[in-house]
Amino acid sequence: MSILQLPQAVPTAILMDWHATLVDTHDAMYHAIDDVLPRLQALGLRDRLLTTEQSKTLEDARLVKYVRDHHRLHPKITAQRKISRTDIFEVLFGSDQDAKARIHAAFDDCYKKYVDDVHALEPDTTSQLRRLRELGIPMGIISNRKRDYLEHELSRLEDGAWIELFDVIVCGDDVAHRKPAPDMILEAQRRLGQQPGPSCWYLGDSTTDVIAGKEAGVTAVFYNGAQWSQSWLDKIFPGSPRHPHRPDAVVARFGELVRLVRDMVANGKRVQRATDAAFTPPEGRLREN
């Protein structure tokens, strides 16, 4: 089944993942993962890795086995730079919340050495963000990153010019549970004074992001910056009873999201004008003419 549907609601808020959606922090992230995985035994986490039977896909099972045997990622995965640390930890530990909390904390401790290595993911990300901002739709960042790390990285982009573009920022240490739990998205909506629903869009590059969005009841837009094939998207979002969550839309570049939002906002205004005209009393129409 192809993921070709469009969002059903015009956005009244747009929340966005940070790493591999807005910014490129791949080198920093993988350096920190290289530092933390050799510590699995010391952290008491090696025996809590998932079994083959518990893995979502054969590829996931292979990743877990390699980490269990070698205490590092396979060089091919490191070279591709296509999977986030959150997804890696989800593959390794599944629903074990305590294990994931401990590995995230250990990762954060390692990441602080590399926090300066941040760049906009696409050359025109800044201009595209400003185009969204011009629409008057509140925007926010949702990231499993520690707040002080994210704020530091945010300050380094365009000499801090990105800071004023966002109305809300919610980080992994702001809530009880990180993504894929919906806590951060729900907290962002609370801070914006909005109720959960499909008129809030959440853009992210991972299965974890899609799960968080769907669990929060918002419109989940998958950012396919890694250029996964349609067959692979159908594989990682099978829509099965065990893995039911699928994105409401897929975009390959940030500019595609901006065009989609602008088109839906414009169409929503046209529909509203047509509705208003349909309910204008005849005498009112005569006066207007």
C-alpha positions, 0 to 999 in steps of 0.5 A: 500500500502506497503512502500517498494521502494528503492531510485532512486538516489545514494546519493551525500549528506546525511542529518539527523534529530537529535532527535530520529534519531541520538540521544536520547533526549526523557526525555529532550524533554518530560520534556519540553513539560510537562512544556510548555503545561500548558501554552497554555492559557497564550500563547493565544494558547488554542483556536487555537488548531485544531478541530476534523474535522481538524485532520488528523486521529482519534488518532490525534483528541484524542490527541488534545482533551486530551491536550485541556481538560487537558493541558498535554499529555496523560500518555500513549503517554508520556510513549511510547516516540515515537512522537517528539515535532514537530509532536506533535505541528503539530497535535495540530496546523496544518498549523497555522504557527504563533501558531507553532512559538510561541509554539516552542519558548515557548518550547525552553525556557523550554528545556534549563533546560534539555539540558545536557540529550543527548545520542547516540540513538543506541550503534553503531551510532558513528561507523556507522556514521564513515562508512558513512564518509569513503564513502566521501559523505557530511553529515549534521544535520537538526534539529528544535532545537535551534542552541546553544542547538544542538551545546551544545548537539553535544559537549557532545557526545563522548567528541565532536568527532561527530563534525568533522563528519558533513559538515553542520548543519542547525537549526530551528533558522537559517531559516524563517520556521521550518520543515515541511517546506523545508527551512532547507533542501534547506539551507543545500544544498545551503551551500554544493553547491548542487542543490535540487534533489533526490541525496540528501537523508534526514533521519528522524523519523517523518511524519514532516521529510518526508513532509519536504524532499518531499517538498524540492524535495529530497529523504526522508528516514523514520527512523522507530526507534519506530518500527511502524507496516507496517499497521501504516506506511500506516496509517500515510503516506496514500498517499491521496490528502490531505496527499500525502507525503510518504517516498522513503524508510524505515529503522529500524536501522541506520546500515540499512541506511549505508548498503543501501548507501554502496550498492547503491554507489557500484552498481553505480560504477559498472554501471559507469564502464559498461557504460564506457566500452560500450563506449570505442572505439574498438581500445582503448579496444585493447590497454588496452588488 
